[in-house]
Amino acid sequence: ACGSVPLIDLSRRQIANLIDGLSDKPATRRQLYLYISHFLTWCLGRELIDTNPILGLQPPKPVEARERILTDAEIAELSRADGTIATIAKLSLLTAQRKGSIEEMR
């Protein structure tokens, strides 16, 4: 709940609560921490804030890479599938792009 808080009033506790709210999504949680950290460093450099409230907040641990590989049978089944999700999955497989990148395409 930081959306209505002016940037200058943002506290470490509010940032921690926002990040901790994603405890069920560790990769997203770490990415959010990194985005906020970079943004606040940028704001500090432009004198939009006097101190960086994220300093002192431990970053979430890195997430281990997954080692899942589709079998030939799964790829064959995917090639026969129809629908939006199947199309996104096929494009992901063919282009080596992540699902989110494909979903955002125009």
C-alpha positions in Angstrom: 0.0 0.0 0.0 2.5 2.6 -1.1 0.5 3.9 -4.1 -1.0 6.9 -2.3 2.1 7.7 -0.2 4.2 10.7 -1.5 7.7 9.5 -2.5 9.3 11.7 0.1 7.3 10.0 2.9 8.0 6.5 1.8 9.4 4.4 4.7 11.5 1.3 4.8 8.6 -0.5 6.6 6.2 0.3 3.8 8.7 -1.1 1.2 9.3 -4.2 3.3 5.5 -4.8 3.7 5.0 -4.4 -0.1 7.9 -6.9 -0.9 6.9 -9.3 1.9 3.4 -9.4 0.5 4.8 -11.4 -2.4 6.2 -14.2 -0.2 4.4 -16.8 -2.4 6.2 -15.5 -5.5 10.0 -15.5 -4.6 11.2 -14.5 -8.1 8.7 -11.6 -8.4 9.6 -10.6 -4.9 13.3 -10.3 -5.6 12.6 -8.5 -8.9 10.4 -6.0 -7.2 13.1 -5.3 -4.6 15.7 -4.7 -7.4 13.3 -2.4 -9.3 12.5 -0.3 -6.2 16.2 -0.2 -5.2 17.2 1.1 -8.7 14.3 3.6 -8.8 15.1 5.0 -5.3 18.8 5.3 -6.2 17.8 7.2 -9.3 15.5 9.5 -7.2 18.3 10.1 -4.7 20.7 11.1 -7.5 18.2 13.6 -8.8 17.5 15.0 -5.3 13.9 13.9 -5.4 14.4 12.3 -2.0 16.9 13.1 0.8 17.6 9.5 1.9 17.1 6.1 0.3 14.6 4.3 2.5 15.5 0.9 1.0 19.0 1.1 2.4 19.4 -1.4 5.3 16.6 -3.6 4.0 18.0 -7.1 3.2 17.3 -8.1 -0.4 15.3 -11.3 -0.9 17.5 -14.3 -1.6 18.1 -15.2 -5.3 15.8 -17.9 -6.7 17.4 -21.1 -7.9 17.1 -21.6 -11.7 14.7 -24.4 -12.7 15.8 -27.3 -14.8 12.5 -28.3 -16.4 12.7 -29.6 -20.0 9.7 -30.6 -22.1 9.7 -34.1 -23.4 9.2 -34.9 -27.1 5.7 -36.2 -26.3 4.8 -32.9 -24.5 6.1 -30.8 -27.4 4.0 -33.0 -29.8 0.9 -32.5 -27.6 1.5 -28.8 -27.5 1.8 -28.5 -31.3 -1.8 -30.0 -31.5 -3.3 -27.7 -28.9 -5.5 -24.8 -29.8 -6.4 -21.5 -28.0 -4.7 -18.4 -26.7 -2.7 -20.2 -24.0 -1.5 -22.8 -26.4 -0.4 -20.1 -28.9 1.5 -18.3 -26.2 3.2 -21.6 -25.2 4.1 -22.4 -28.8 5.6 -18.9 -29.4 7.5 -19.2 -26.1 9.0 -22.5 -27.3 9.8 -21.3 -30.8 11.3 -18.0 -29.8 12.8 -18.9 -26.4 10.9 -15.9 -24.9 9.3 -15.9 -21.5 5.5 -16.1 -21.3 5.2 -12.5 -20.1 7.2 -11.2 -23.0 4.9 -13.0 -25.5 1.7 -11.8 -23.7 2.8 -8.2 -24.0 3.4 -8.4 -27.7 1.2 -6.3 -30.0 
